[in-house]
Amino acid sequence: MPTVAFHTLGCKVNHYETEGIWRMFMEKGYERVDFDHDSDVYVINTCTVTNSGDKKSRQVIRRAIRKNPNAVVCVTGCYAQTSPGEIMEIPGVDVVVGTQERKNIFTYIEEHQETKEPVNGVSNIMKNRVFEEMDVPVFTDRTRASLKIQEGCNNFCTFCIIPWSRGLLRSREPENVIRQAEKLVEAGYKELVLTGIHTAGYGEDMKDYNFAMLLRELEQVKGLKRIRISSIEASQITDEVIDVLDKSEKIVRHLHIPLQAGSDSVLARMRRKYSTAFYKEKVSKIRKALPGLAITSDVIVGFPGETEEEFMETYNFIKEIGYSELHVFPFSRRTGTPAARMDNQVDDEVKEERVHRLISLSDQLAKEYASGYENEVLEVIPEERILDENHPELLVGYTDNYMKVQFEGTADMIGKIVRVKITKSGYPYNEGTFVRVMEHATHAGEKIVNQ
């Protein structure tokens, strides 16, 4: 039986696609082995979001070539899409395919085996207008399933290379999304995370269909308990989407709404398509529809030209919104983006110091948010056991509003919906005690009276 090994760098979409590529190999009779084992084929799914993503990708490619010089080494993903020439120059790389046409990977492998020459299967992504279907009905990690609904992005923010590595926005056909959701529920998943490159941009390339309509259809999938939206831009929170969130019994009360900066002058340089006033207005509307909503966000610190005043505008705006958690990134000069060429690049020391200030603000906000749920009973889907010798029974999982909870329970609870009373709030973990396993989950947004 031929073997294949995978290594995935980068985001959740890449991890999702690795599962899709693995399904194709499985159907061809391959066995999956660990990346550190000897394998006939190595597939490296690369990331290019930062220059260090490229560098890490190259290191992993070389590791596979050293491991088994006779193996077929295939490189795919975003770095492969933007820089196939650079990858082809690494001696030992056999097949390069980008972020599309991955079903051709076997044709390329066969071609390489015949000619013994490296094969470059990367084509111009900007011409592609069709979502590439990949069937991913089950995941190696068994508790939360991702469901990819769209690909690409039309925004061209000045710091971002992604449109060049993923192409323009294209949505998956609604019937294919629903069919995939049904398969995942059949496989035993209670929660689906809708993912994509610009997830809630779903439908912007369709005539009579949009994201809100997709959410309504997913609501009807029998046996599905939780729908989580991986990310939604402020501009995508339309009144129709708010109405769907308001009426839904399955969409969880947690939204990731990227901010990037809380200063209008920085937002303009980033070419983000909203002002802080617009963002704030959307947040207050959506909080009315979903009381207790947890909002998480991404922030870039030290964007070119960011002054101390601009940084403080961001700091104060974040405080005002009151996020439940932030992902803070120092600005990274991605070669090939307009921001990398801007004047007034911020010194690394200044960036570091600002990152620390924001992270401690984020920790404080996360603790404040969680403290509102002390002594509440919340629904948790346990994901795994915590390896703690003193407490062998500890499980950890997420509430619908994205708080991480650890509590004592048994292994058979993993993947089910369990009620847990929060006994001690905190960050990154909250502590809780098990109440009961739910056969039928209630509305995700209901507060449950202490039992």
C-alpha positions, 0 to 999 in steps of 0.5 A, spaced: 500 500 500 503 506 497 503 511 503 502 519 503 504 524 509 502 531 510 504 537 513 500 543 513 502 550 515 498 556 516 490 557 517 484 553 518 482 553 510 489 550 509 488 545 514 481 544 511 484 543 504 489 538 507 483 533 509 480 534 502 487 532 499 487 526 503 480 524 501 483 524 494 489 520 496 485 515 500 480 513 494 486 512 490 488 506 496 494 510 499 495 509 507 496 516 511 503 516 515 506 521 520 510 526 516 516 524 520 515 517 518 518 514 511 513 515 506 512 514 498 509 521 497 510 528 501 504 533 501 506 540 504 501 545 504 504 552 504 502 559 507 505 565 504 501 570 509 508 573 511 515 572 509 516 568 515 510 563 512 514 562 506 521 561 509 517 556 514 514 553 508 521 552 505 524 549 511 519 543 511 519 542 504 527 541 505 525 536 511 521 532 507 526 531 501 532 529 506 527 524 510 526 520 503 530 523 497 526 517 493 519 520 495 515 524 491 515 531 494 508 535 492 508 542 494 501 546 494 497 552 498 498 559 497 506 560 497 506 554 491 501 559 488 504 565 488 512 563 487 512 556 484 518 558 480 522 559 487 519 552 489 521 549 483 528 551 484 529 547 490 532 540 488 528 535 490 521 538 489 517 534 484 510 537 483 508 544 485 500 545 484 497 552 487 490 553 491 486 550 485 486 544 480 488 540 486 484 534 483 490 534 478 495 532 483 495 525 481 496 526 473 502 530 475 505 525 480 504 520 474 507 525 469 513 526 474 514 518 475 514 517 467 519 523 465 523 524 472 522 531 471 519 536 476 512 538 474 509 545 475 501 545 475 500 552 477 496 557 473 493 564 473 489 564 479 486 571 477 482 568 471 478 563 476 471 564 477 469 557 480 469 554 487 473 548 487 469 542 490 472 538 495 469 533 499 471 533 506 465 529 510 470 527 516 476 530 520 482 527 523 480 531 529 473 529 531 469 534 535 468 541 530 467 540 523 469 546 518 465 547 512 468 551 507 463 555 503 467 560 499 474 562 496 478 568 495 477 575 496 476 582 492 478 587 498 486 588 496 487 591 503 494 594 502 498 589 507 495 583 504 497 578 499 491 573 499 488 575 493 494 574 489 494 567 492 487 565 493 484 569 487 478 573 487 471 571 491 467 565 488 462 562 492 460 554 493 454 552 490 448 552 496 446 545 494 453 543 495 454 546 502 448 543 504 449 536 502 456 537 505 453 539 512 448 533 512 454 529 511 458 532 517 452 531 521 451 524 519 458 523 521 456 525 528 458 532 528 454 537 532 457 543 531 459 546 524 464 552 523 463 556 516 470 557 513 473 561 507 478 566 505 472 572 506 467 567 509 461 572 509 462 575 503 459 568 500 454 570 495 457 576 493 458 573 486 451 570 485 445 573 482 439 571 487 443 568 493 446 571 499 450 569 505 443 570 509 439 565 505 445 560 506 444 561 513 437 560 513 438 553 509 443 551 514 438 552 520 434 547 517 439 541 517 436 536 521 441 534 527 445 540 527 446 543 533 451 549 532 453 553 527 459 558 528 461 563 523 469 563 522 469 571 521 464 576 518 466 583 516 463 589 519 460 591 512 457 584 511 453 585 517 447 587 513 440 588 516 438 581 513 444 577 516 442 581 523 435 578 522 437 571 521 442 571 527 436 574 531 431 568 529 436 563 529 436 557 534 443 554 532 448 560 530 452 561 536 453 568 540 460 569 538 462 573 532 469 574 529 469 581 526 476 583 524 478 590 526 485 591 524 485 598 527 481 603 531 484 609 528 480 612 521 487 614 518 490 608 519 484 604 516 484 609 510 492 607 509 490 599 510 484 600 505 479 597 509 472 599 507 469 602 513 470 607 519 470 606 526 463 609 526 461 604 521 464 599 525 461 601 532 454 602 529 454 595 526 456 592 533 451 595 537 446 593 532 448 586 532 448 586 540 441 588 540 439 582 536 444 577 540 444 579 547 451 576 551 454 576 544 462 575 544 466 579 539 473 577 538 477 580 533 484 581 529 488 587 530 495 589 526 499 593 531 505 598 528 502 599 521 507 604 517 506 611 519 502 609 526 503 614 531 503 614 538 496 618 537 493 613 532 495 607 536 492 610 542 485 611 538 486 604 537 487 602 544 481 606 546 476 604 541 478 596 543 476 598 550 470 602 548 467 596 544 469 591 549 471 584 545 471 578 549 478 576 546 483 579 541 488 576 536 494 581 536 499 581 530 505 586 529 505 589 522 509 584 518 512 587 511 509 582 506 513 583 500 509 584 494 504 588 498 503 596 497 504 597 505 511 593 504 513 599 500 510 605 504 514 610 508 515 611 515 515 603 517 515 603 525 521 600 529 520 593 531 521 595 538 516 600 538 511 594 535 513 589 540 511 594 546 505 596 543 503 589 542 504 587 549 500 593 551 494 590 547 495 583 549 494 585 556 488 589 554 485 583 551 487 579 557 483 584 561 477 584 557 477 577 556 477 576 564 471 581 564 467 578 559 468 571 562 466 574 569 459 575 567 458 568 566 460 566 573 455 561 576 451 561 570 450 554 566 452 554 559 453 549 554 459 546 552 462 541 547 468 537 550 473 537 545 479 533 549 482 530 555 487 535 559 493 531 560 494 532 567 496 527 572 493 530 578 486 530 575 485 525 569 478 526 569 479 533 566 475 535 559 476 542 555 471 545 550 468 551 548 461 554 550 457 557 544 460 564 546 467 561 545 469 561 552 474 555 554 472 551 560 475 545 563 471 541 568 471 534 570 467 529 566 468 522 562 471 521 555 464 519 552 462 526 553 467 528 548 463 531 542 456 531 545 453 537 548 454 538 555 451 543 561 456 545 565 456 550 571 462 556 571 464 555 578 470 560 577 471 565 571 478 566 568 482 567 562 485 563 558 481 557 562 474 558 566 473 552 571 466 549 571 462 543 574 458 538 570 451 538 570 448 534 565 449 531 558 444 534 553 440 530 548 436 536 545 440 543 546 436 549 547 437 555 543 444 557 543 442 564 546 438 563 552 441 564 558 439 558 563 437 559 570 441 556 575 439 549 576 
